[in-house]
């Protein structure tokens, strides 16, 4: 042990030196009692992920009756402290900085949500900014499987960042991710205005504000915010969870489109300018199936799309190392390396972290699908009848494309 990094009602966090591997780590020690279960829950959740926006877990253990979690030591300061310092000095994060931070958090949340989990405590104090420009989502102590969130009777989280349905325990089964998206909207609003969209001294006052006060217009709080960014934040803060964006991945895609200067309407149809083209890699050993997938992809995404094919897993890895695609359609049953092995290799080499990966296969077991989601795929599409409809729905959902645009590119 080297030093105490922080302490709270649930436990303490220390910096320590790992003598075996000669590296500094963080050790989170839980107080005896309910904090132990939360620590184990956090460890198991984080152990399933590997992403720049998420902390890496090394091990979970027990020493002299105390449970502890060893994880990556993150250097830097919290987003909460960063915002306080900026606003106290009379400055504020600009639009570009806000987009960068919110995009990174959305990308981390997308990984968490694909594993079927909800973070439930997204706020500036739980986001770390590092000197090497990583933006890391921390503190998974309240994480739960999405379908378990609805059954919770105890209000958990930080009230100013909690969605209306969380405050009155009306979360629908499978809608836990939408709590995180609401909180993401609050963080974005706070970054740009130094205020919260809904304010109250306690849960009851916050809930009353949700019932009586409309979502504020962020452009009235600060001049110069682009309308498209204001629209995204307003959608994230929607009182009705069904009116929010339905995936963190969709939010990240829209923010990246804005950051890169693409017109949203153009991007929804063709994704990128025709001169450059969206890059798609189809990893499929059956040439007939590969041709069908190429045909469908062009119908869904437009003729400007650039498609490359790989006949096995090894060829797919070569193509990805050469240039990472925007979209990867991945068969599970391929020679040399199967689809799961490809996903494991990508994760191990930290490749294709911004690639949308959709597994298109037949005969996959439920355990295989669960493992694939943990390894970072966005959707699984079963081969067979109505393949185009299922594939287009998966692409639209993963990339945040309005389904109504399908009529523009169809046939």
Buried (B, 14 or more C-beta within 10 A) or exposed (E): EEEEBEEEEBBBBBBBEBEEEEEEBBBBBBBEEEBBEBBBBBBBBBBBBBBBBBBBBBEBEEEEEBBBBBBBBBEBEBBBBBBBEBBEEEEBBEBEBBBBBBBBBBBBBBBBBBBBBBBBBBBBBBBBBEEEEBBBBBBBBBBBEBBEBBEBEEEBBBBBBBBBBBBEEEBEEBBBBBBBBBBBBBBBBBBBBBEBBBEBEEBEEBBBBBEEEEBBEBBEBBEEBEEBBBEBBBBBBBBEBEBBBBBBBBBBBBBBBBBEEBEEEEBBBBBBEEEEBBBBBBBBBBEEBBEBBBEBBBBBBBEBBEBBBBBBBBBBBEBBEEEBBBBBBBBBEBEBBBBBBBBBBBBEEEBBBEBBBBBBBEEBEEEBBBBBBBBBBBBBBBBEEEBBEBBBBBBBBBBBBEEEBBEEBEE
